[in-house]
Amino acid sequence: MADPVKPGTSFFEDGLTKAKNVDPTLGGVADGIETTLLENIINWLLSISAVLALLALVVGGMMYIISFGDEAKVKKAKSIIIYAITGLIVVGISFFIINTIKEFLTVKPPNP
């Protein structure tokens, strides 16, 4: 578990102190409370986006089913389904890119 913020310092001042203590020969970003918080926020946003895209996919499917052959409703439902699938693909690619970048920027302890 990460160290609590020291009394008399702000969250950012404490984070800057931790960042100054990172060994520069290792390169990258220290894996501490700051990166964990950022990682949690990004994962939360990606999760919410995926749920919304799935919800849009369900709504588009329901609209398609209840359109009863009305061309305008079918066209609108297909449009929603296409955008929902595109959104899911974008969320998946974003997740992959963010995790790849995180792997390259995270400080890994040297192997003994």
Buried (B, 14 or more C-beta within 10 A) or exposed (E): EEEEBEEEEEEEEBBEEBEEEBEEEEEBBBBBBBBEEEBEEBEEEBEEBBEBBBEBBEBBBEBBEEBEEEEEBBEBBBEBBEBBBEBBEEBEEBBEEBEEEBEEEBBEEEEE
